[in-house]
Amino acid sequence: MAPKIISTEELLTQLDNPAFILLDIRPSAAYNGWKLEDEVRGGHIPGAVNFPLSWALELSEAKWMALLQSKGVVPEKSVVSYGYKGADSSALVKILREVGIRSIFIYEAGLQTWAANASLPMDHLANYEKLVHTAWLQKLVSSRMPDYRADSKPIIFEVSYDGFEDYKNGHVPGAIHFDLASIESSPTWNICSDSDLLQFLLTQGINCSSMVILYGRDPMATARAACILMYAGVEDVRILDGGFEAWVKAGYALENREQHPLPVEVFDRSVPSHPEYIIDIDTTKSLLAIDQSVLVSVRSWAEYIGKTSGYDFIKPKGRIPGAVWGRSGSDPHHMQDYRNPDNTMRSFHEIASNWQQAGITPDKRITFYCGTGWRASEAFFYAYLMGWEHISIFDGGWLEWSQDASNPISSGIP
């Protein structure tokens, strides 16, 4: 049976119909808000599920079918697919038939038609421009001048922890290595002192007005660096969605030549300018007593209930009393339940929906914590991209909390 064509008028009437599921099969960057095909407005049709067609070409059949089910694409529902043109949706029909979907519609007019009508609603990630895509970065890389840093143009960093050898083996052209080991300190692995952080920023050529683009091989490390720069007061911090893997997959060039920063003399504001973004243990304790404050554990379920500490170097097990669980997966460190199959950011609607079930909502004061700050940073940055304003990271996390025997510990299923 051939798929049916649905008109703009018909689609508008079905947006709130729970029997219909709308699939946006364009790249995630377009879904988030970037205008990739000169559309009048960026973003997606409200209620649409982020479901790039490229995933079908990269995943095994078993993973693809499991992903469809996780997104609510089940035989009991009618599926409406749209992209930039009808042919894109036609390529998806065969796959949907194979998993038992019989009621399939194609919005053949495409997103450009919808976006061109200002009376039709659209949605987008609030701060999507802070989550850049590979084509945007490639354009920046290919057009800049050799002395771009001297002209206050963007600075690109590859972020890692002691990952200089990987950086030397190939990195985005022009990228400087950003070593997190330079700004974290044992035994708690909190960020370094504010004075040391300021000195690091100056030596890296960063002042408060710099546009800093970060990427890495680990989204957690990249987010950790981003949050620290935001805490310091850098006004424009951006992350390459999908990181190093996305750059390579897109077929863009790498270079092996080490790039060196051009130091600056002043940061032009006090450090930190946003101390509310990364908070200490005393501030965390005070927030626990506030009704509209939520402490969110983004550790694994096994860590949350006290089955494991999650780390070889942390012995106590359990959680901070009162903390809610802000995950939906089981892997202790790699935040796949916050990411798409291609390691880009998961749909912000899905993240927010999972959080809402735990009482994590933007009207509250939200503090994220994990073991030592990396996973919490990734969750924090996604909340920032979503436009949430009252957010922070408890930097010391479970490591610092559990080191003090006087701090209470909870375990088991709440």
One Martini backbone bead per residue (centre of mass of N, CA, C, O) as a GRO file, in nm:
protein
  414
    1MET     BB    1   0.093   0.038   0.025
    2ALA     BB    2   0.070   0.354  -0.027
    3PRO     BB    3   0.138   0.643   0.076
    4LYS     BB    4   0.009   0.925   0.204
    5ILE     BB    5  -0.092   1.250   0.143
    6ILE     BB    6  -0.033   1.542   0.335
    7SER     BB    7  -0.146   1.836   0.415
    8THR     BB    8  -0.114   2.122   0.578
    9GLU     BB    9  -0.403   2.134   0.689
   10GLU     BB   10  -0.414   1.841   0.798
   11LEU     BB   11  -0.168   1.850   0.983
   12LEU     BB   12  -0.265   2.074   1.175
   13THR     BB   13  -0.511   1.892   1.289
   14GLN     BB   14  -0.290   1.652   1.406
   15LEU     BB   15  -0.087   1.758   1.630
   16ASP     BB   16  -0.293   1.655   1.887
   17ASN     BB   17  -0.286   1.356   1.793
   18PRO     BB   18  -0.210   1.055   1.955
   19ALA     BB   19  -0.234   0.868   1.683
   20PHE     BB   20   0.000   1.052   1.598
   21ILE     BB   21   0.331   1.052   1.438
   22LEU     BB   22   0.602   1.280   1.401
   23LEU     BB   23   0.867   1.280   1.155
   24ASP     BB   24   1.194   1.415   1.162
   25ILE     BB   25   1.441   1.344   0.895
   26ARG     BB   26   1.637   1.543   0.961
   27PRO     BB   27   1.880   1.684   1.087
   28SER     BB   28   1.934   1.780   1.408
   29ALA     BB   29   2.012   2.073   1.349
   30ALA     BB   30   1.740   2.146   1.217
   31TYR     BB   31   1.559   2.073   1.453
   32ASN     BB   32   1.694   2.282   1.655
   33GLY     BB   33   1.736   2.556   1.418
   34TRP     BB   34   1.890   2.522   1.173
   35LYS     BB   35   1.953   2.656   0.844
   36LEU     BB   36   2.016   2.428   0.576
   37GLU     BB   37   1.777   2.524   0.331
   38ASP     BB   38   1.670   2.824   0.345
   39GLU     BB   39   1.475   2.860   0.554
   40VAL     BB   40   1.286   3.093   0.711
   41ARG     BB   41   1.263   2.883   0.950
   42GLY     BB   42   1.376   2.738   1.231
   43GLY     BB   43   1.316   2.395   1.296
   44HIS     BB   44   1.001   2.249   1.405
   45ILE     BB   45   0.731   2.074   1.429
   46PRO     BB   46   0.518   2.042   1.660
   47GLY     BB   47   0.580   1.714   1.803
   48ALA     BB   48   0.821   1.624   1.673
   49VAL     BB   49   1.047   1.370   1.591
   50ASN     BB   50   1.372   1.298   1.615
   51PHE     BB   51   1.461   1.127   1.279
   52PRO     BB   52   1.707   1.062   1.108
   53LEU     BB   53   1.772   0.892   0.818
   54SER     BB   54   2.074   0.815   0.874
   55TRP     BB   55   2.023   0.597   1.092
   56ALA     BB   56   1.923   0.370   0.894
   57LEU     BB   57   2.222   0.347   0.758
   58GLU     BB   58   2.394   0.280   1.046
   59LEU     BB   59   2.210   0.071   1.166
   60SER     BB   60   2.096  -0.192   1.282
   61GLU     BB   61   1.806  -0.352   1.274
   62ALA     BB   62   1.770  -0.386   1.580
   63LYS     BB   63   1.831  -0.088   1.659
   64TRP     BB   64   1.623   0.043   1.480
   65MET     BB   65   1.370  -0.093   1.604
   66ALA     BB   66   1.419   0.001   1.895
   67LEU     BB   67   1.410   0.303   1.830
   68LEU     BB   68   1.127   0.322   1.724
   69GLN     BB   69   0.990   0.228   1.985
   70SER     BB   70   1.112   0.453   2.174
   71LYS     BB   71   0.948   0.679   1.988
   72GLY     BB   72   0.649   0.546   1.926
   73VAL     BB   73   0.679   0.346   1.676
   74VAL     BB   74   0.376   0.192   1.618
   75PRO     BB   75   0.117   0.013   1.474
   76GLU     BB   76  -0.116   0.190   1.624
   77LYS     BB   77   0.005   0.417   1.451
   78SER     BB   78   0.034   0.708   1.280
   79VAL     BB   79   0.264   0.815   1.023
   80VAL     BB   80   0.450   1.120   0.986
   81SER     BB   81   0.657   1.237   0.723
   82TYR     BB   82   0.943   1.474   0.721
   83GLY     BB   83   1.131   1.709   0.525
   84TYR     BB   84   1.250   1.880   0.250
   85LYS     BB   85   1.137   1.628   0.086
   86GLY     BB   86   0.951   1.365  -0.025
   87ALA     BB   87   1.183   1.162  -0.096
   88ASP     BB   88   1.287   1.120   0.188
   89SER     BB   89   1.032   0.971   0.298
   90SER     BB   90   1.024   0.735   0.094
   91ALA     BB   91   1.281   0.589   0.222
   92LEU     BB   92   1.113   0.509   0.495
   93VAL     BB   93   0.874   0.323   0.428
   94LYS     BB   94   0.999   0.038   0.417
   95ILE     BB   95   1.082   0.030   0.715
   96LEU     BB   96   0.801   0.068   0.837
   97ARG     BB   97   0.678  -0.187   0.713
   98GLU     BB   98   0.873  -0.395   0.857
   99VAL     BB   99   0.739  -0.295   1.155
  100GLY     BB  100   0.408  -0.265   1.090
  101ILE     BB  101   0.345  -0.006   0.940
  102ARG     BB  102   0.042   0.114   0.772
  103SER     BB  103   0.004   0.417   0.862
  104ILE     BB  104   0.116   0.639   0.607
  105PHE     BB  105   0.257   0.966   0.586
  106ILE     BB  106   0.329   1.246   0.363
  107TYR     BB  107   0.496   1.558   0.376
  108GLU     BB  108   0.565   1.685   0.073
  109ALA     BB  109   0.616   1.994   0.110
  110GLY     BB  110   0.771   2.047   0.358
  111LEU     BB  111   0.939   2.259   0.566
  112GLN     BB  112   0.953   2.511   0.387
  113THR     BB  113   0.647   2.553   0.366
  114TRP     BB  114   0.586   2.580   0.663
  115ALA     BB  115   0.797   2.811   0.734
  116ALA     BB  116   0.669   3.029   0.527
  117ASN     BB  117   0.428   3.021   0.736
  118ALA     BB  118   0.376   3.239   0.997
  119SER     BB  119   0.104   3.095   1.116
  120LEU     BB  120   0.282   2.857   1.179
  121PRO     BB  121   0.409   2.648   1.397
  122MET     BB  122   0.723   2.647   1.591
  123ASP     BB  123   1.025   2.478   1.698
  124HIS     BB  124   1.312   2.514   1.935
  125LEU     BB  125   1.611   2.542   2.051
  126ALA     BB  126   1.689   2.802   2.234
  127ASN     BB  127   2.035   2.752   2.212
  128TYR     BB  128   2.136   2.629   1.929
  129GLU     BB  129   2.397   2.808   1.856
  130LYS     BB  130   2.571   2.644   2.087
  131LEU     BB  131   2.511   2.395   1.876
  132VAL     BB  132   2.709   2.294   1.649
  133HIS     BB  133   2.789   2.209   1.320
  134THR     BB  134   3.000   2.091   1.083
  135ALA     BB  135   2.942   2.296   0.850
  136TRP     BB  136   2.989   2.546   1.019
  137LEU     BB  137   3.284   2.483   1.099
  138GLN     BB  138   3.398   2.455   0.814
  139LYS     BB  139   3.342   2.745   0.730
  140LEU     BB  140   3.523   2.871   0.941
  141VAL     BB  141   3.789   2.725   0.871
  142SER     BB  142   3.797   2.811   0.551
  143SER     BB  143   3.768   3.150   0.610
  144ARG     BB  144   3.993   3.212   0.776
  145MET     BB  145   4.256   3.367   0.911
  146PRO     BB  146   4.569   3.311   1.037
  147ASP     BB  147   4.506   3.572   1.252
  148TYR     BB  148   4.225   3.531   1.404
  149ARG     BB  149   4.296   3.585   1.708
  150ALA     BB  150   4.395   3.884   1.671
  151ASP     BB  151   4.079   3.946   1.565
  152SER     BB  152   3.873   3.803   1.760
  153LYS     BB  153   3.828   3.530   1.671
  154PRO     BB  154   3.768   3.224   1.680
  155ILE     BB  155   3.818   2.947   1.909
  156ILE     BB  156   3.961   2.624   1.885
  157PHE     BB  157   3.895   2.319   2.077
  158GLU     BB  158   4.044   2.027   2.199
  159VAL     BB  159   3.907   1.807   2.433
  160SER     BB  160   4.087   1.671   2.721
  161TYR     BB  161   4.248   1.407   2.919
  162ASP     BB  162   4.547   1.346   2.832
  163GLY     BB  163   4.508   1.381   2.479
  164PHE     BB  164   4.757   1.465   2.293
  165GLU     BB  165   4.805   1.225   2.101
  166ASP     BB  166   4.537   1.242   1.957
  167TYR     BB  167   4.572   1.527   1.857
  168LYS     BB  168   4.834   1.470   1.684
  169ASN     BB  169   4.681   1.252   1.490
  170GLY     BB  170   4.421   1.450   1.475
  171HIS     BB  171   4.255   1.761   1.379
  172VAL     BB  172   4.107   2.038   1.364
  173PRO     BB  173   4.177   2.293   1.192
  174GLY     BB  174   4.327   2.511   1.439
  175ALA     BB  175   4.327   2.346   1.684
  176ILE     BB  176   4.350   2.343   2.030
  177HIS     BB  177   4.468   2.215   2.315
  178PHE     BB  178   4.251   2.099   2.589
  179ASP     BB  179   4.350   2.047   2.926
  180LEU     BB  180   4.187   1.943   3.206
  181ALA     BB  181   4.437   1.892   3.392
  182SER     BB  182   4.490   2.212   3.430
  183ILE     BB  183   4.178   2.255   3.596
  184GLU     BB  184   4.224   2.010   3.784
  185SER     BB  185   4.206   1.877   4.129
  186SER     BB  186   4.327   1.714   4.376
  187PRO     BB  187   4.109   1.485   4.529
  188THR     BB  188   3.819   1.596   4.388
  189TRP     BB  189   3.829   1.729   4.094
  190ASN     BB  190   3.809   2.010   4.098
  191ILE     BB  191   3.839   2.307   4.027
  192CYS     BB  192   4.040   2.536   4.029
  193SER     BB  193   4.137   2.815   4.108
  194ASP     BB  194   4.060   3.128   4.009
  195SER     BB  195   4.352   3.220   3.952
  196ASP     BB  196   4.431   2.974   3.776
  197LEU     BB  197   4.207   3.008   3.569
  198LEU     BB  198   4.287   3.283   3.466
  199GLN     BB  199   4.568   3.201   3.366
  200PHE     BB  200   4.471   2.994   3.163
  201LEU     BB  201   4.305   3.181   2.983
  202LEU     BB  202   4.534   3.372   2.901
  203THR     BB  203   4.721   3.150   2.771
  204GLN     BB  204   4.469   3.072   2.563
  205GLY     BB  205   4.333   3.351   2.458
  206ILE     BB  206   4.102   3.421   2.675
  207ASN     BB  207   3.814   3.613   2.687
  208CYS     BB  208   3.496   3.720   2.750
  209SER     BB  209   3.450   3.779   2.416
  210SER     BB  210   3.496   3.508   2.323
  211MET     BB  211   3.478   3.264   2.077
  212VAL     BB  212   3.416   2.925   2.178
  213ILE     BB  213   3.509   2.613   2.032
  214LEU     BB  214   3.407   2.284   2.119
  215TYR     BB  215   3.572   1.961   2.115
  216GLY     BB  216   3.558   1.589   2.106
  217ARG     BB  217   3.559   1.239   2.209
  218ASP     BB  218   3.405   1.353   2.475
  219PRO     BB  219   3.122   1.506   2.581
  220MET     BB  220   3.193   1.544   2.880
  221ALA     BB  221   3.455   1.703   2.849
  222THR     BB  222   3.339   1.932   2.682
  223ALA     BB  223   3.127   2.023   2.892
  224ARG     BB  224   3.322   2.082   3.118
  225ALA     BB  225   3.467   2.314   2.976
  226ALA     BB  226   3.220   2.491   2.921
  227CYS     BB  227   3.132   2.539   3.218
  228ILE     BB  228   3.395   2.673   3.310
  229LEU     BB  229   3.382   2.912   3.113
  230MET     BB  230   3.108   3.017   3.208
  231TYR     BB  231   3.190   3.063   3.501
  232ALA     BB  232   3.411   3.273   3.434
  233GLY     BB  233   3.273   3.455   3.159
  234VAL     BB  234   3.224   3.342   2.891
  235GLU     BB  235   2.992   3.442   2.647
  236ASP     BB  236   3.086   3.232   2.392
  237VAL     BB  237   2.988   2.901   2.409
  238ARG     BB  238   3.067   2.614   2.205
  239ILE     BB  239   2.943   2.304   2.057
  240LEU     BB  240   3.013   2.017   1.888
  241ASP     BB  241   2.799   1.811   1.755
  242GLY     BB  242   2.954   1.490   1.802
  243GLY     BB  243   3.229   1.583   1.747
  244PHE     BB  244   3.489   1.420   1.613
  245GLU     BB  245   3.313   1.203   1.478
  246ALA     BB  246   3.144   1.397   1.301
  247TRP     BB  247   3.378   1.517   1.140
  248VAL     BB  248   3.477   1.253   1.011
  249LYS     BB  249   3.202   1.158   0.888
  250ALA     BB  250   3.189   1.423   0.698
  251GLY     BB  251   3.494   1.440   0.559
  252TYR     BB  252   3.686   1.617   0.702
  253ALA     BB  253   3.969   1.758   0.770
  254LEU     BB  254   4.292   1.697   0.899
  255GLU     BB  255   4.548   1.776   1.142
  256ASN     BB  256   4.896   1.759   1.291
  257ARG     BB  257   4.947   2.038   1.369
  258GLU     BB  258   5.042   2.226   1.617
  259GLN     BB  259   4.865   2.449   1.816
  260HIS     BB  260   4.898   2.787   1.940
  261PRO     BB  261   4.840   3.013   2.158
  262LEU     BB  262   4.737   3.360   2.208
  263PRO     BB  263   4.798   3.550   2.443
  264VAL     BB  264   4.654   3.739   2.705
  265GLU     BB  265   4.622   4.001   2.955
  266VAL     BB  266   4.300   4.014   2.962
  267PHE     BB  267   3.953   3.939   3.055
  268ASP     BB  268   3.742   4.191   3.145
  269ARG     BB  269   3.672   4.028   3.414
  270SER     BB  270   3.569   3.859   3.663
  271VAL     BB  271   3.683   3.559   3.847
  272PRO     BB  272   3.390   3.475   3.860
  273SER     BB  273   3.086   3.569   3.682
  274HIS     BB  274   2.943   3.260   3.741
  275PRO     BB  275   2.913   3.115   4.043
  276GLU     BB  276   2.626   2.966   4.006
  277TYR     BB  277   2.723   2.720   3.820
  278ILE     BB  278   2.951   2.648   4.046
  279ILE     BB  279   2.926   2.461   4.340
  280ASP     BB  280   2.948   2.391   4.664
  281ILE     BB  281   2.876   2.207   4.942
  282ASP     BB  282   2.737   2.429   5.111
  283THR     BB  283   2.537   2.524   4.897
  284THR     BB  284   2.405   2.252   4.855
  285LYS     BB  285   2.292   2.220   5.141
  286SER     BB  286   2.112   2.475   5.134
  287LEU     BB  287   1.931   2.377   4.890
  288LEU     BB  288   1.800   2.123   5.029
  289ALA     BB  289   1.601   2.327   5.207
  290ILE     BB  290   1.456   2.394   4.937
  291ASP     BB  291   1.166   2.339   4.777
  292GLN     BB  292   1.258   2.469   4.476
  293SER     BB  293   1.485   2.248   4.502
  294VAL     BB  294   1.700   2.033   4.291
  295LEU     BB  295   1.873   1.732   4.322
  296VAL     BB  296   2.070   1.579   4.058
  297SER     BB  297   2.129   1.255   3.958
  298VAL     BB  298   2.368   1.132   3.690
  299ARG     BB  299   2.389   0.863   3.773
  300SER     BB  300   2.348   0.558   3.801
  301TRP     BB  301   2.134   0.339   3.936
  302ALA     BB  302   2.346   0.177   4.097
  303GLU     BB  303   2.451   0.432   4.239
  304TYR     BB  304   2.188   0.551   4.356
  305ILE     BB  305   2.120   0.275   4.536
  306GLY     BB  306   2.419   0.146   4.627
  307LYS     BB  307   2.566  -0.088   4.459
  308THR     BB  308   2.768   0.140   4.358
  309SER     BB  309   3.013   0.394   4.317
  310GLY     BB  310   3.165   0.387   4.008
  311TYR     BB  311   3.456   0.370   4.155
  312ASP     BB  312   3.769   0.272   4.256
  313PHE     BB  313   3.825   0.555   4.439
  314ILE     BB  314   3.530   0.487   4.560
  315LYS     BB  315   3.376   0.343   4.839
  316PRO     BB  316   3.124   0.470   4.888
  317LYS     BB  317   2.769   0.416   4.895
  318GLY     BB  318   2.523   0.609   4.722
  319ARG     BB  319   2.343   0.908   4.826
  320ILE     BB  320   2.206   1.204   4.841
  321PRO     BB  321   1.981   1.321   5.030
  322GLY     BB  322   1.706   1.405   4.805
  323ALA     BB  323   1.789   1.293   4.550
  324VAL     BB  324   1.732   1.270   4.215
  325TRP     BB  325   1.678   1.095   3.919
  326GLY     BB  326   1.841   1.190   3.584
  327ARG     BB  327   1.785   0.911   3.440
  328SER     BB  328   1.739   0.615   3.182
  329GLY     BB  329   1.992   0.442   3.237
  330SER     BB  330   2.288   0.212   3.312
  331ASP     BB  331   2.534   0.353   3.244
  332PRO     BB  332   2.775   0.495   3.452
  333HIS     BB  333   2.917   0.711   3.228
  334HIS     BB  334   2.775   0.688   2.950
  335MET     BB  335   2.530   0.922   2.818
  336GLN     BB  336   2.310   0.772   2.619
  337ASP     BB  337   2.032   0.895   2.737
  338TYR     BB  338   2.144   1.192   2.608
  339ARG     BB  339   2.173   1.044   2.323
  340ASN     BB  340   2.226   0.972   2.018
  341PRO     BB  341   2.351   0.733   1.806
  342ASP     BB  342   2.566   0.978   1.702
  343ASN     BB  343   2.633   1.159   1.973
  344THR     BB  344   2.421   1.348   1.988
  345MET     BB  345   2.184   1.531   2.099
  346ARG     BB  346   1.909   1.477   2.233
  347SER     BB  347   1.607   1.544   2.243
  348PHE     BB  348   1.480   1.794   2.438
  349HIS     BB  349   1.203   1.671   2.486
  350GLU     BB  350   1.300   1.400   2.609
  351ILE     BB  351   1.463   1.510   2.840
  352ALA     BB  352   1.235   1.677   2.974
  353SER     BB  353   1.042   1.438   3.017
  354ASN     BB  354   1.222   1.275   3.206
  355TRP     BB  355   1.252   1.497   3.419
  356GLN     BB  356   0.953   1.550   3.491
  357GLN     BB  357   0.906   1.270   3.631
  358ALA     BB  358   1.121   1.386   3.869
  359GLY     BB  359   1.072   1.711   3.906
  360ILE     BB  360   1.234   1.840   3.659
  361THR     BB  361   1.210   2.192   3.633
  362PRO     BB  362   1.248   2.530   3.526
  363ASP     BB  363   1.109   2.660   3.798
  364LYS     BB  364   1.360   2.549   3.934
  365ARG     BB  365   1.636   2.469   4.134
  366ILE     BB  366   1.908   2.325   3.959
  367THR     BB  367   2.122   2.045   4.060
  368PHE     BB  368   2.404   1.882   3.946
  369TYR     BB  369   2.531   1.539   3.992
  370CYS     BB  370   2.806   1.313   4.048
  371GLY     BB  371   3.118   1.218   4.098
  372THR     BB  372   3.316   1.479   3.946
  373GLY     BB  373   3.137   1.654   3.694
  374TRP     BB  374   3.094   1.548   3.400
  375ARG     BB  375   2.799   1.454   3.376
  376ALA     BB  376   2.680   1.715   3.493
  377SER     BB  377   2.777   1.896   3.259
  378GLU     BB  378   2.606   1.777   3.035
  379ALA     BB  379   2.332   1.835   3.164
  380PHE     BB  380   2.371   2.137   3.199
  381PHE     BB  381   2.411   2.214   2.899
  382TYR     BB  382   2.134   2.119   2.806
  383ALA     BB  383   1.973   2.309   2.986
  384TYR     BB  384   2.092   2.563   2.862
  385LEU     BB  385   1.991   2.511   2.572
  386MET     BB  386   1.682   2.512   2.686
  387GLY     BB  387   1.679   2.785   2.885
  388TRP     BB  388   1.769   2.733   3.159
  389GLU     BB  389   1.846   2.937   3.449
  390HIS     BB  390   1.839   2.751   3.731
  391ILE     BB  391   2.161   2.639   3.723
  392SER     BB  392   2.387   2.369   3.842
  393ILE     BB  393   2.700   2.249   3.991
  394PHE     BB  394   2.825   1.994   4.188
  395ASP     BB  395   3.150   1.951   4.183
  396GLY     BB  396   3.221   1.725   4.399
  397GLY     BB  397   3.012   1.533   4.457
  398TRP     BB  398   3.038   1.214   4.564
  399LEU     BB  399   3.329   1.233   4.646
  400GLU     BB  400   3.311   1.466   4.855
  401TRP     BB  401   3.071   1.373   5.023
  402SER     BB  402   3.191   1.075   5.104
  403GLN     BB  403   3.455   1.174   5.263
  404ASP     BB  404   3.244   1.266   5.478
  405ALA     BB  405   3.119   1.100   5.754
  406SER     BB  406   2.897   1.329   5.836
  407ASN     BB  407   2.753   1.264   5.586
  408PRO     BB  408   2.474   1.171   5.460
  409ILE     BB  409   2.324   0.849   5.350
  410SER     BB  410   2.164   0.696   5.078
  411SER     BB  411   1.962   0.400   4.992
  412GLY     BB  412   1.799   0.260   4.764
  413ILE     BB  413   1.467   0.270   4.696
  414PRO     BB  414   1.256   0.544   4.736
   0.00000   0.00000   0.00000
